[in-house]
């Protein structure tokens, strides 16, 4: 008889990046890398567990922007070409490493080749290039609970003065989720876990029953939750809220203490895209000769030395370490549940949320770790069992009424990642665009086919400009130029459409052009901006 | 290129963390003409919490400000004012914002409810999701739309003229289509 619950929540999200105007766009590769390294490996884990009859429960966000990319035919075809190209590279690497007697690398090249072939098989043959269908299939087994997110991952605390903007993100997400996944989501992953008091009213309005916040969102809730973060509380709106457990997060997430930093695991920053001579790699990097990660990596982390000193990666050794780390994680949760159950005199619920892309993309062995964990928990212990927030709530528990505190899971726990001296210029323009969107939604011409096209496309542009990813990238000083360009482009497109409609002169070729580029959310409903 | 100003009076206050708020604002040409070039009318930010006020003088061309060292979990109000003949004139006010909490609540009130799932919505805000938008004003142009589609540019002004003058969308900025304000 278990004494408590563990709920793993994997947040899968990428901003909407689709550039039909470029044959090989650098940032479009984010999706291709994540499909190869995270999404399909996770599907393989779930499929294996179901095949073997292993009981498991996991929750995944698939953000609406990611789901829209999964469903996009052009991106599907481009991914297919991408994986074909990787298979070709792996094939050549098998031959090269054999010819050059690099036997340690040769084994790895064969491993990559076999993985890539299997991934292509899953993507193209098994699911017809449709990853929505793939995740729906797992969802139908009732082991996987898929929840939604903000439509384009807009950071909601900075929209709190615009109810229509909140509705635009939330309602669009819910309706798109239902359209693609065939059922209305019960829960939502708030973008960046960004919450402010009263946001739950808008979630309730959209028919959502629960959301997740960072630890202090519930720790500082009012009134003080008497079970701490180890039981959900319910807002006055009736929406339940679950809080992240720091202890289980840190073991996986922490760069210093977390499992992914183990010296036996694969080194992310040594990739043949950078290591091989240009002549050998030129067909597998950017056509302009820009080196990039291919996903073929031959070294392990090894230690804290210079990145150039890395020892060959030993896949079997890494798998043993992943199994050992899964056992360690399970042991720690057992002790945690035991202690909490004794202290609380009730069954604790531990919420362990992670970015899905940590598993596989950043931490190559992550999906295998999950696989080991699910199997060990099913057969090697009885202290706790996996659940999802929905399954937990279906037992109709008595929950304490409390209002969570404003919070996020960003650095320092509040809003400064998305609002600081580097990116604060965005908000004046977003604010104006929201006001203009309200005007467009109330436009007297609504109902006319062409006006509807303009108003809907305007809303798409606004939602895309609101993606928290752009402000995040600017703060983290990574692909800043791209993030600024995306913000500018969507706001400019929005303003152009706005003026065209208001001035009564619509540029049809421009409208068709941006409809074909920013083509997400085909059933978008601007009525949520009406007042 | 995004405009420097949208030619409107607006003041927005946003939370950054328990001790910091961010404000941005914009001036209409009319307001700008009132305050620019007259140092006695220099704008002052007035941040108030309970009955306490703090004043921050800013240069006229400044358009944003970070308020630091504030109290967590407190409601703040912000206005931009100037003084005229010793009297305070409020130019604009922001929607109040409460700074986030940074510690557990002292409120130990305890109440539980049996959880039940939220029902699917029939409306969002004031909007019935089954709402059908009116089409009667646009029948004429709808009928002609397909003929003009290939021209690449469609003139809606004939159909929109009566609506534009109704005030729904009729600001000078919109009809002029020019956002850049010279300051």
Interface residues (C-beta under 8 A of the other chain):
Chain A: X157 X158 X160 X161 X163 X164 X167 X171 X184 X186 X196 X197 X203 X204 X205 X206 X207 X208 X209 X219 X220 X221 X222 X223 X224 X226 X234 X238 X239 X240 X393 X396 X397 X398 X399 X400 X401 X405 X406 X407 X412 X413 X414 X415 X416 X419 X420 X421 X424 X427 X428 X429 X431 X432 X439 X442 X443 X444 X445 X446 X447 X448 X449 X450 X451 X452 X488 X491 X492 X495 X499 X501 X502 X503 X504 X505 X506 X507 X508 X509 X525 X527 X528 X530 X531
Chain B: X1 X2 X6 X10 X12 X14 X15 X16 X17 X18 X20 X22 X24 X26 X63 X64 X66 X95 X97 X98 X100 X101 X102 X103 X104 X105 X106 X107 X108 X109 X110 X111 X112 X113 X114 X115 X116 X117 X118 X119 X120 X121 X124 X125 X126 X127 X129 X131 X132 X133 X134 X135 X137 X138 X141 X142 X145 X149 X151 X152 X153 X154 X155 X156 X157 X158 X159 X160 X161 X163 X164 X166 X168 X169 X174 X175 X177 X179
